[in-house]
Amino acid sequence: MARLEAIRILLVITSAKKFKLYQMDVKSAFLNGYIKEEVYVEQPPRFEDFEHPDHVFKLRKALYGLKQAPRSWYECLSEFLMKKGFSRGKVDSALFIKSLNKDKLYVQIYVDDIIFGSTNSTLCKEFSKTMQDEFEMSMMGKLTYFLGLQVKQAKNGVFIHQSKYCNDLLRKFKMLDCKEAANPMATNCYLDIDETEKSVDHKMYRGMIDSLLYITASRLDIMHNVCLCARFQSSPKESHLTVVKRILKYLKGTKSLGPWYPNGTNIFLEGYSDSDFGGCKLDRKSTSGTCHLLGSSLISWHSKKQACVALSITEAEYITVGSC
């Protein structure tokens, strides 16, 4: 989820500075990294050296399946970018920035996917050529789909949504033909641990919760409801499953919703927080809710039950402000 927040921030910068993001894919990325540790592998079957069939190979470069492979690839790529004049982000180590006069080139790394954009289109072309000269890469064009997020870069802003992921989720849990719901949860809904209720398949329930949590990457409106249902994953009952299915029914009618990042907004950070008091009837803990905006663009949000029991609404709000 932290990586998705970084992508949202980059999209806000993109819309504010009025430039486009592009995507590249590294072919066989993990085969590029050199490993520092001593690692030996057996000779492949039917390709043994007939003079030394019992010998093993010492690896100089990483192979897929090695635990060291992702780290070796990142070190290889980051060293290359640093030599080309990039500086690594202080908070997000996968973000690289290159400044040239008043122009900036932003590069976001996620394993073998690279997202980049610049206020100067010439820098994008030079970066693309430099990377293709060093690594075997394929240019994917403008950023349209990344980590389940569908990105639409328009003239007046950037819009992200997860309609494809929602369709796949409804198909997976056989709810494509279900009726739509007007809201994700009733206002008088109360979830509790009732041992008299019939239990449901906990593997299916956890799978639904995990899938819904990923949709919250673009859907603030279901964050609190999904997190509330996630508290009962250890022993889900029929009442809990009914609420989760209602969230899916709500998503069916609102698949195309998502955050909109308009062009030309001033980038200043704002944070908002709120809390209930003893909202959880099981342990009397309060629930914190926060959201952050860059200008008018929503970039981060969360809903989480507090770790301790607040003795007053003031204390609950104080804890929430601290987390914000």
C-alpha positions in Angstrom: 0.0 0.0 0.0 2.9 2.3 0.7 4.0 1.9 -3.0 0.6 2.8 -4.2 0.7 6.0 -2.0 4.0 6.9 -3.7 2.4 6.4 -7.1 -0.6 8.6 -6.1 1.8 11.4 -5.0 3.7 11.1 -8.3 0.4 11.4 -10.2 -0.5 14.6 -8.3 2.9 16.1 -9.2 2.3 15.0 -12.8 -1.1 16.8 -12.9 0.3 19.9 -11.1 3.3 20.2 -13.4 1.2 19.3 -16.5 3.3 16.5 -17.9 2.7 12.8 -18.8 4.0 9.6 -17.2 5.4 6.8 -19.2 6.1 3.2 -18.4 9.0 0.8 -19.3 9.4 -2.9 -18.6 12.8 -4.6 -17.9 13.1 -8.0 -19.6 14.7 -10.7 -17.3 15.4 -8.0 -14.7 16.8 -10.3 -12.0 19.5 -11.6 -14.4 21.2 -8.2 -14.5 22.3 -8.1 -10.8 25.7 -9.2 -9.6 25.7 -11.0 -6.2 28.3 -10.4 -3.5 27.7 -13.6 -1.6 29.2 -16.9 -2.5 26.4 -19.0 -4.1 26.9 -22.3 -5.9 24.4 -24.3 -8.0 24.3 -27.8 -9.4 24.9 -28.4 -13.0 21.6 -28.4 -15.0 20.3 -31.9 -15.8 21.5 -33.2 -19.3 23.9 -30.3 -19.5 26.7 -31.6 -17.2 30.3 -31.2 -18.0 31.4 -34.7 -19.0 34.9 -34.2 -17.6 33.7 -32.9 -14.2 30.1 -34.1 -13.7 30.3 -33.7 -9.9 31.4 -30.1 -10.0 29.2 -27.1 -9.1 29.0 -23.6 -10.6 29.8 -20.5 -8.7 27.4 -17.7 -9.6 28.6 -14.2 -10.6 25.2 -12.9 -11.5 21.8 -13.5 -9.9 19.2 -16.1 -11.1 15.5 -16.2 -10.7 14.6 -18.0 -7.5 17.5 -16.7 -5.4 16.6 -14.6 -2.3 19.4 -12.2 -3.2 18.1 -11.6 -6.8 15.7 -8.6 -6.0 18.3 -6.8 -3.9 21.0 -7.4 -6.5 18.8 -6.0 -9.2 17.9 -2.9 -7.2 21.5 -2.3 -6.3 22.5 -2.6 -10.0 19.8 -0.3 -11.2 20.3 2.3 -8.4 24.1 2.5 -9.0 23.5 3.0 -12.7 21.0 5.8 -12.1 23.2 7.5 -9.5 26.1 7.5 -12.0 23.7 9.2 -14.5 23.1 12.2 -12.1 20.0 11.0 -10.3 19.4 11.4 -6.5 17.6 8.9 -4.5 14.5 9.9 -2.5 15.0 10.3 1.2 11.7 8.8 2.2 11.0 6.5 -0.8 14.2 4.8 -1.8 12.6 3.6 -5.0 12.1 7.2 -6.3 14.9 8.8 -8.2 15.0 12.5 -9.3 17.2 14.3 -11.7 17.3 18.1 -11.9 18.5 20.0 -15.0 18.1 23.8 -14.7 14.4 24.3 -13.9 13.3 20.9 -15.2 13.0 17.7 -13.3 12.9 14.0 -14.3 11.0 11.6 -11.9 11.7 7.9 -12.0 9.7 5.4 -9.9 10.9 1.8 -9.6 8.8 -1.2 -8.8 10.8 -4.4 -9.4 11.0 -4.6 -13.2 8.5 -1.8 -14.0 9.7 1.7 -14.3 7.5 4.8 -14.4 9.0 8.1 -15.5 8.0 11.6 -16.5 9.5 15.0 -16.8 8.6 18.6 -17.3 10.8 18.5 -20.4 9.9 15.8 -23.0 13.6 15.8 -24.1 14.7 14.4 -20.8 12.2 11.5 -21.2 13.5 10.6 -24.6 17.1 10.7 -23.3 16.3 8.6 -20.3 14.5 6.0 -22.4 17.4 5.7 -24.8 19.9 5.5 -21.9 18.0 2.7 -20.3 17.6 0.7 -23.5 21.3 1.0 -24.2 22.2 -0.4 -20.8 19.4 -3.0 -20.2 17.1 -5.0 -22.4 13.8 -3.1 -22.1 10.5 -2.6 -23.8 8.8 0.8 -24.0 5.1 0.5 -22.9 4.1 4.0 -23.8 2.0 6.3 -21.6 1.1 5.0 -18.2 -2.4 3.4 -18.3 -2.3 0.4 -16.0 0.0 -0.2 -13.0 -0.4 -2.6 -10.0 -4.1 -3.0 -10.6 -4.7 0.8 -11.0 -6.1 2.0 -14.2 -4.7 5.5 -15.0 -6.3 7.9 -17.4 -4.1 10.9 -18.2 -6.3 13.7 -19.7 -5.6 17.3 -20.6 -7.2 18.6 -17.5 -6.0 16.1 -15.0 -5.4 12.5 -14.0 -8.1 9.9 -13.0 -7.4 6.5 -11.5 -9.8 3.7 -10.8 -9.9 -0.1 -10.4 -13.0 -1.1 -12.5 -11.1 -4.1 -14.1 -10.0 -5.3 -10.7 -13.6 -5.0 -9.4 -14.9 -7.0 -12.3 -12.3 -9.7 -11.7 -13.2 -9.7 -8.0 -17.0 -10.1 -8.6 -16.3 -12.9 -11.1 -14.0 -14.7 -8.6 -16.6 -14.8 -5.9 -19.5 -15.4 -8.3 -21.3 -12.1 -7.8 -21.4 -10.7 -11.3 -25.2 -11.2 -11.4 -25.9 -9.8 -7.9 -28.1 -6.8 -7.2 -26.5 -3.5 -6.6 -26.5 -1.8 -3.2 -26.9 1.9 -2.6 -24.2 2.0 0.2 -21.5 -0.3 1.5 -23.0 -0.7 5.0 -26.2 0.2 6.8 -25.8 3.0 9.4 -27.3 0.8 12.1 -25.1 -2.2 11.3 -23.5 -3.8 14.4 -20.9 -6.5 14.0 -20.2 -8.8 17.0 -18.7 -12.2 17.8 -21.8 -14.4 18.2 -20.8 -18.0 18.9 -24.4 -19.1 18.2 -24.2 -18.1 14.6 -23.1 -20.5 11.9 -19.4 -20.3 10.9 -18.4 -19.7 7.3 -15.3 -20.8 5.3 -12.5 -18.7 6.8 -10.3 -19.1 3.7 -12.9 -17.7 1.4 -13.7 -14.9 3.9 -10.0 -13.9 4.2 -9.7 -14.0 0.5 -12.6 -11.6 0.1 -11.1 -9.2 2.8 -7.6 -9.3 1.2 -9.1 -8.5 -2.2 -11.2 -5.6 -0.8 -8.3 -4.2 1.1 -6.4 -3.8 -2.2 -9.4 -2.0 -3.8 -9.1 0.6 -1.0 -6.0 1.8 -2.9 -8.4 4.0 -4.9 -11.6 3.8 -2.8 -11.8 5.9 0.3 -15.5 5.3 0.7 -15.2 1.6 1.7 -12.0 1.8 3.8 -13.7 1.9 7.2 -16.2 -0.8 6.3 -13.6 -3.2 5.0 -11.3 -2.6 8.0 -14.3 -3.3 10.3 -15.0 -6.6 8.6 -11.3 -7.5 8.7 -11.5 -7.7 12.5 -13.4 -11.0 12.4 -11.1 -13.0 10.1 -10.1 -15.5 12.8 -13.7 -16.8 13.2 -16.1 -15.3 10.6 -19.8 -15.9 10.9 -22.7 -15.6 8.5 -23.5 -12.0 9.6 -19.9 -11.0 8.8 -20.1 -12.6 5.3 -23.4 -10.8 4.7 -21.8 -7.4 5.3 -18.8 -8.3 3.1 -21.2 -9.3 0.3 -23.0 -6.0 0.6 -19.7 -4.2 0.1 -19.3 -6.2 -3.1 -22.8 -5.3 -4.2 -22.0 -1.7 -3.6 -18.8 -2.0 -5.7 -20.8 -3.5 -8.6 -22.7 -0.2 -9.0 -19.7 2.1 -8.4 -16.9 0.3 -10.2 -15.8 3.4 -12.1 -15.4 5.6 -9.0 -11.9 6.8 -8.1 -9.8 9.9 -7.1 -9.4 12.8 -9.6 -6.3 14.9 -9.7 -6.9 18.1 -11.6 -4.2 20.1 -13.4 -2.7 23.3 -12.1 -3.3 22.7 -8.3 -1.0 24.2 -5.8 1.0 21.5 -4.0 0.5 22.1 -0.2 0.0 19.3 2.3 -3.1 19.1 4.4 -4.1 16.5 6.9 -7.4 15.7 8.5 -8.2 13.3 11.3 -11.3 12.1 13.3 -12.1 9.5 15.8 -15.0 7.9 17.5 -15.0 7.0 21.2 -15.2 3.4 22.2 -16.7 2.4 18.9 -15.7 -1.2 19.2 -18.1 -2.9 21.6 -15.9 -5.9 22.1 -12.8 -4.2 23.7 -14.0 -0.5 23.9 -11.2 0.7 21.7 -11.7 3.7 19.5 -11.2 3.9 15.7 -8.9 6.5 14.1 -9.5 7.9 10.6 -7.1 10.2 8.7 -6.6 11.5 5.2 -4.0 13.7 3.5 -4.3 15.9 0.5 -1.7 17.6 -1.7 -3.6 20.7 -2.7 -7.1 19.4 -3.7 -5.8 15.9 -4.5 -6.4 13.0 -2.0 -3.2 11.0 -1.8 -3.4 9.0 1.5 -6.1 7.7 3.9 -6.5 5.0 6.5 -8.9 3.7 9.2 -7.5 1.8 12.1 -8.5 0.7 15.5 -6.3 2.3 18.2 -3.9 0.1 20.2 -5.0 1.3 23.6 -8.3 2.1 25.3 -8.9 5.8 25.4 -10.5 7.1 28.7 -12.1 10.2 27.0 -13.0 11.5 23.6 -10.2 14.1 24.0 -7.7 11.3 24.5 -9.0 9.4 21.5 -8.8 12.5 19.3 -5.3 13.2 20.6 -4.1 9.7 19.6 -5.6 10.1 16.2 -3.9 13.5 15.6 -0.6 11.9 16.6 -1.0 9.1 14.0 -2.0 11.7 11.4 
